[in-house]
């Protein structure tokens, strides 16, 4: 099976870890900042250009230290050991990093995560999933998940879903369980044996 996986907020907690850096950069009290945030895509009311400037100025300062989500390394490495191909597909780009590929590659290596391929932004995740014939795609972005699902690919989303036909997961144990049972799934429905 070919498994496509996002990096930020899928295998690690980038958003939560970055908040103190946002706070310092924009000179906003961290508690006030947390109150202003409705969700991580809101970027607390700042213009998108300001957010991109923050990423360009600060992301590399902390990105290699973002902790993995509990069980991510173990689940991914077990999936790889079981013969699955692991393909990371990240939105990280050279707009926010000097060398997004190297930084992402080194992050995965540093954390001991086994994988076959790594794609950085340069197309949509849907395009990469189609190119790589992905069977299961794992991301935290509902938008990305909906686009990839249009290809008929099984999608697992770490973001809570509302009125959506996408399988929501809370942790990597649930991801591993879903993929282990996937041969008994057809169109997202469990098939009794």
N, C-alpha and C positions, 0 to 999 in steps of 0.2 A: 504494500500500500504506500502511496505517496502522500506525505503529510506536509502541508504548508502552514507555517507558524510565523506570526508577527513577533516582534521583540518587546517594544515598550508597552507597559501595562498589560502584557499578555504573559511573558515569562518573568517579568520584573515589575516593581512598583515605581516606575519613573515619575508619574505625576505627583504622588504623595512625597517622594523623596526630593522633588524639585521645588516644593513650596517655600522652604526657607530661602532658597536662592532667588525665587521670584520676589519674595518679601524684601530682601536686601537690595536687589537691583532696582525695584520700583519705589523703594523707601516707604513701604507700607508695613505697619505692625502685622505680624504673622496672624494673630487672632482676628484682627480686622479683615485681613485678606481672606481667611477661611470663611468668615461670615458673608463676604461679598460673592463668593463662588457659588453659583447654582449647580454647575457641573463642570468638568474639566474642559469641555469644549467651549464654554462661555468665555474663558480667559478673563474673567472678572471685569468685563466692560472695557478693556483696553483695545485700541485699534489693532487689527491684525498685524500691521507693519511693526508696531511696538513689540508685539509678541515675537515676530520673526527676528527683530533686532536683539531681543533678549536671548533667543536661541543661538544666534550667531555669536554673540558676545560671551555667553556663559555656559552653554551646554557641555562643551568639552571639559570644563572645569570639574564637573561632578558625574558625568555620564558613566564613567568606568567603575564608579563606586555604588551604583544603584543595586540594592539587594534583590536577589532572585525571590520570586514567590515561593512559598513553602511547597516543596515536592516537585517543582518544575524540572530541575536537573535530573532527579531520579526518574521521573515519568518519561521525559524525552529520551534519556539514555536507554531506558528499558524498551521503549518503542523502537529505537534504533537497533538494539541487540536482538529484538524479535524479528528483524529483517525488513522493517519499514524504512523508507527513504525519508529523511528529514530535510526540508527545504525552508530556510528562513526567508521571509518576504517582508521587508521593513520599509516604512515610509521615510526613514532617515535618508537625508539627501546631502549633497555637497553645498546646498544653500545654507545649511545650518552647521555643517562640519567641514573642516578642511579636507578630510578624506573619510567620508561616511563608511565606505566599505572596510577600510583597515580598522577603524575604531570599532565597528560592529563585530568584525571577525575576531579582533583581539579580546573583546568583551566576552564572546562565547567561549573562546579558548581559555581565558582567565578563570571562567566559572566552570570549566570542565564539561561543557555541553557538546555532545557528539552531533555532527550534522554532515550532510552531503553537499549542499549548495547554500549560497547566500545571495540574495538580490537586495539591492538598495533601490530607493525611488529612482525612477527613470521611465516609468510606465505605471499603469494602475495595477493594483493587486489582482484584479480580475484578469488582466492580460497575462500576468506572470503565472497565475493558477491555470489558465487555459494552455499556455505554452508548456508548462511542466506536467500537464495531465494530473493535477492534484485530485486526490480522492476525498480528503478531509482537510478543511481549512480552519485555523484557530486564530481568532483576533479579538480585540476589545472594542473595535469600532463597529457599531451597528451598520453604518453606511457601507463600510467595506464588506461586511458579512452579507448584506442584502445584494450588493453587486455580484459577489462571487456566487451566491446561491442561484442567481439567474442562469448559471452554467450547469445547474443540476448537481453541484458539488455539495456534499454534507458540510455544514458549517456549525462550528461551536463558538459561542460568543461569551466573553467574560463580562460584558456590560449587561445590566438588567434590561429586559425587553418588555415592550408593551405592544399588544396587538400585532405580533410578529410571529412568523412561522420559522423561527430559528431556535435551535437548541441552546439554552442558556446553561453555562457551567459556572460554579462558584470557586472551584479550585482544581488543581492538577490531578487529584485522585479521581474526580468526576470525568476529566478528560480521558485519563487512562482507562477507566471503566467503560466509557462509551466506545472507545476505539477497540478495546478487547472484544466487546460484544457486537461490533459493527457487522460481522458476517451475518448476524441474525436481524439486521435492520434492512428494511426496504422503504425508501422514501421517508426516513425518519421514524417509521413505525416499527415497534418490536414484533417480531414474528415468533410465535410459539412453536417449539419443536415437539 
